Amino acid sequence: MVDIEKLMAKPGNKFIISEQDTKYTGKYKIEESKEKLKKNIKKLSKIQYTFYADDRYSLLIVLQAMDAAGKDGVIKHVMSGINPQGCRVTSFKAPSKNELDHDFLWRHYKELPERGQIGIFNRSHYENVLVTKVHPQYILGEQIPGIDSIDKVNNQFWEDRYQQINNFEKNLHQNGTIILKFFLNLSKEEQKIRFLDRIEQEDKNWKFSMGDIEERKLWDKYQNAFEQAINKTSTEYAPWYVIPADNKWYTRIAISDIIIDKLKSLNLNIPELPEKEKNDLEKAKQILLSE
């Protein structure tokens, strides 16, 4: 098990992104990573069955990161043993005109998992305090009353938006949604290596665009936006976990460990049938055997 406490951005503690080790792997070595992940996939598969049958909670997994940090790889590898009927992945891109005509949380509400289900947000409602923080002109497209110029997108605006997100997540938590938020913390040097890999390998070209280079130029602004968002929204009911992402194999182990640990803590159970229904099962069995 990874050191979960070490990876959590503890509510109330100051999170400083520059102090985080993006290459940290704890006690684990790459040689044992495949076997460890294989075991975690089996554990998660077994727990998911009970989670679905228990039908009291839903699980929302939020993945946020800089480009090329490995969000897609986490979904592909960590969730590979999950029954697709009990899990849905939603990737949020730039909002449509219809989405902009609603409040910024509307399109996220629509994709929330129901009880017994796992929902994965590949990017999420946090884009509204990350990419919009770096590009505040995007806020004007929301046509919020009173916000008619960039100078109105001020510190108070962002404080209000962080609080709106906290209220949103607190409401979900109080109604049975478990929220696990993961920031995949990639170094600028490792991002460069992964971008070059996407350019040099023809079958990965589709993953790269010149827009990635333009956003990379804003690295420091994005790091500041992530730091502020994590400090403002890591709460007891919806904490942030800062996952070192320079080593993909460790990222996957860490996230799978945290998910498994949280689900195990819920005291999940397969529902026990009432006596009458048990008797009906026995009757049904006898009918089938007598055919």
C-alpha positions in Angstrom: 0.0 0.0 0.0 1.3 3.5 -0.9 1.6 6.1 1.8 -1.9 7.6 1.2 -1.4 10.3 3.9 1.7 11.6 2.2 -0.1 11.9 -1.2 -3.1 13.7 0.3 -3.2 17.5 0.1 -4.5 17.8 3.7 -7.3 20.3 4.1 -6.2 23.3 6.0 -2.5 22.7 5.2 -0.7 24.9 2.7 0.0 23.0 -0.5 3.0 24.2 -2.4 3.4 22.6 -5.8 7.1 23.4 -6.2 7.9 21.3 -3.1 6.3 18.2 -4.6 8.6 15.4 -5.9 7.2 14.4 -9.3 9.5 11.4 -9.4 8.6 10.0 -6.0 7.9 6.2 -6.0 8.0 5.4 -2.3 9.1 1.9 -1.5 8.1 0.5 -4.9 10.4 -0.4 -7.7 9.5 -0.7 -11.4 10.3 -4.4 -11.4 7.4 -5.2 -9.1 5.0 -2.7 -10.5 3.3 -4.9 -13.0 2.5 -7.6 -10.5 1.3 -5.1 -7.9 -1.0 -3.4 -10.5 -2.3 -6.8 -11.6 -3.3 -7.7 -8.0 -4.9 -4.3 -7.5 -7.0 -4.7 -10.7 -8.3 -8.0 -9.3 -9.1 -6.5 -5.9 -10.9 -3.6 -7.6 -13.0 -5.9 -9.7 -14.1 -7.8 -6.7 -14.9 -4.7 -4.6 -16.8 -3.2 -7.5 -19.2 -6.2 -7.6 -20.1 -5.6 -3.9 -20.2 -1.8 -4.4 -22.7 -2.2 -7.2 -24.9 -4.7 -5.2 -24.7 -2.6 -2.0 -26.3 0.3 -3.9 -25.9 3.0 -1.3 -23.0 5.0 -2.6 -21.7 6.3 -5.9 -18.1 7.0 -6.7 -16.8 10.0 -8.6 -13.2 9.9 -9.6 -11.8 13.3 -10.8 -8.6 13.3 -12.9 -6.8 16.6 -13.6 -3.3 17.3 -14.9 -1.2 19.0 -17.4 -1.2 17.6 -21.0 0.6 14.2 -21.3 0.5 13.5 -17.6 -1.1 10.1 -18.2 -4.8 10.5 -17.4 -5.9 8.2 -20.3 -3.4 5.6 -19.2 -4.7 5.6 -15.6 -8.3 4.9 -16.9 -7.1 2.2 -19.3 -4.9 0.3 -16.9 -6.3 0.9 -13.4 -9.9 0.4 -14.5 -9.3 -2.6 -16.9 -10.9 -5.1 -14.5 -14.0 -3.0 -13.9 -17.4 -4.2 -15.3 -18.3 -1.6 -18.0 -21.9 -1.7 -16.9 -20.9 -0.2 -13.6 -18.5 2.5 -14.8 -18.7 5.5 -17.1 -15.9 7.8 -18.3 -16.8 11.4 -19.3 -14.2 13.6 -21.0 -15.0 17.3 -20.9 -13.8 19.5 -23.7 -14.6 23.2 -24.4 -18.2 23.9 -23.5 -20.8 24.1 -26.3 -23.2 27.1 -26.8 -25.9 25.1 -25.1 -23.7 24.4 -22.1 -22.6 28.0 -21.9 -26.2 29.0 -21.6 -26.4 27.2 -18.3 -24.3 27.6 -15.1 -20.8 26.1 -15.3 -21.7 23.1 -13.2 -24.8 22.1 -15.3 -23.0 19.8 -17.8 -21.1 18.1 -14.9 -24.3 17.4 -13.0 -25.7 15.6 -16.0 -22.8 13.1 -16.0 -22.7 12.2 -12.3 -22.8 8.5 -11.4 -25.9 7.0 -9.9 -25.8 4.8 -6.8 -23.7 1.7 -7.3 -21.9 3.2 -10.2 -18.4 4.6 -10.7 -18.0 7.8 -12.7 -14.7 9.1 -14.0 -14.3 12.7 -15.0 -11.3 13.0 -17.4 -10.9 16.7 -16.8 -13.9 18.1 -14.9 -15.6 21.0 -13.3 -12.1 22.1 -12.2 -11.4 23.3 -15.8 -13.6 26.2 -14.7 -10.9 27.4 -12.3 -7.9 26.1 -14.2 -8.0 26.8 -17.9 -10.3 29.8 -17.3 -7.9 31.1 -14.7 -5.1 31.1 -17.2 -7.4 32.4 -20.0 -9.9 34.6 -18.1 -11.4 35.9 -21.4 -13.2 32.5 -21.6 -15.3 33.5 -18.7 -16.9 36.3 -20.8 -18.4 33.5 -23.0 -20.5 32.4 -20.0 -22.5 35.7 -20.1 -22.7 36.0 -16.3 -24.6 39.1 -15.3 -22.2 41.8 -14.1 -19.2 40.0 -15.6 -18.9 42.0 -18.8 -15.2 42.6 -19.0 -12.0 40.8 -18.0 -11.3 43.2 -15.1 -14.5 42.0 -13.5 -13.0 38.5 -13.4 -11.1 39.4 -10.2 -10.0 37.7 -7.0 -13.5 37.8 -5.5 -14.9 36.1 -8.6 -12.5 33.2 -8.2 -13.1 33.0 -4.4 -16.8 32.7 -5.2 -16.2 30.1 -7.8 -14.1 27.9 -5.4 -16.9 28.2 -2.9 -19.4 27.1 -5.5 -17.4 24.1 -6.3 -17.0 23.2 -2.6 -20.8 23.6 -2.1 -21.4 21.4 -5.2 -19.1 18.6 -3.8 -20.5 18.9 -0.3 -24.0 18.4 -1.6 -22.8 15.3 -3.5 -21.0 13.9 -0.5 -24.0 14.4 1.8 -26.2 12.5 -0.6 -23.9 9.4 -0.9 -21.3 10.3 -3.6 -17.7 9.4 -2.6 -15.4 11.9 -4.3 -11.7 11.1 -5.0 -9.8 13.9 -6.8 -6.4 13.2 -8.3 -3.9 15.7 -9.6 -1.3 13.9 -11.7 1.8 16.0 -11.0 4.0 16.0 -14.0 7.3 17.8 -14.3 7.9 20.2 -17.3 11.0 18.1 -18.3 8.9 14.9 -18.4 6.2 16.6 -20.4 8.8 17.6 -23.0 9.9 14.0 -23.3 6.4 12.7 -23.8 5.6 15.4 -26.3 8.6 14.5 -28.3 7.6 10.8 -28.2 4.2 11.8 -29.6 5.8 13.6 -32.4 8.4 11.0 -33.2 6.1 8.0 -33.1 3.7 8.1 -36.1 1.0 6.1 -34.3 0.9 8.8 -31.6 0.9 11.8 -33.8 -2.9 12.2 -33.4 -2.3 12.9 -29.7 -0.3 16.0 -30.4 -1.3 19.5 -31.6 0.4 22.8 -31.8 -2.0 24.1 -29.2 -0.1 21.9 -26.7 3.0 23.9 -27.3 1.1 27.2 -26.8 -0.3 26.0 -23.5 3.1 24.7 -22.4 4.4 28.3 -22.7 1.9 29.1 -19.9 3.3 26.4 -17.6 3.9 28.7 -14.6 0.4 30.1 -14.8 -1.1 26.7 -14.9 1.0 25.5 -11.9 -0.2 28.5 -10.0 -3.8 27.8 -10.9 -3.5 24.1 -9.8 -1.9 25.2 -6.5 -4.6 27.7 -5.8 -7.4 25.3 -6.7 -6.0 22.5 -4.6 -5.6 24.8 -1.6 -9.1 26.2 -1.9 -11.0 22.9 -2.6 -9.2 20.1 -0.8 -11.8 19.3 1.9 -12.5 16.5 4.4 -15.4 15.3 2.2 -13.6 15.7 -1.1 -9.8 15.7 -0.7 -7.2 16.2 -3.4 -4.5 13.5 -3.9 -1.3 14.8 -5.5 0.1 11.9 -7.5 3.7 12.0 -8.7 3.3 11.4 -12.5 6.8 11.2 -14.0 6.7 7.4 -13.6 3.5 6.2 -15.1 3.7 2.8 -13.4 3.8 4.4 -9.9 0.9 6.8 -10.8 -1.3 3.8 -11.6 -0.3 1.9 -8.4 -0.9 4.9 -6.2 -4.3 5.7 -7.6 -5.5 2.1 -7.5 -4.4 1.8 -3.9 -6.3 4.9 -2.9 -9.5 3.8 -4.7 -9.3 0.3 -3.1 -8.6 1.7 0.4 -11.6 4.1 0.2 -14.0 1.5 -1.1 -12.9 -1.0 1.6 -13.7 1.7 4.3 -17.4 1.9 3.3 -18.4 -1.4 5.0 -20.1 -2.6 1.8 -22.3 -5.7 1.8 -24.2 -7.9 -0.6 -27.8 -7.4 0.3 -29.4 -10.3 2.2 -32.8 -11.3 0.9 -35.9 -11.3 3.2 -37.1 -14.7 4.4 -40.0 -14.7 2.0 -37.8 -14.1 -1.0 -35.4 -16.9 0.1 -38.4 -19.2 0.3 -39.4 -18.1 -3.2 -35.9 -18.9 -4.4 -36.2 -22.5 -3.0 -39.6 -22.9 -4.8 -38.1 -21.6 -8.0 -35.2 -24.1 -7.7 -37.6 -27.0 -7.2 -39.7 -26.0 -10.2 -36.6 -25.8 -12.4 -35.3 -29.2 -11.1 -38.6 -30.9 -11.7 -38.8 -29.9 -15.4 
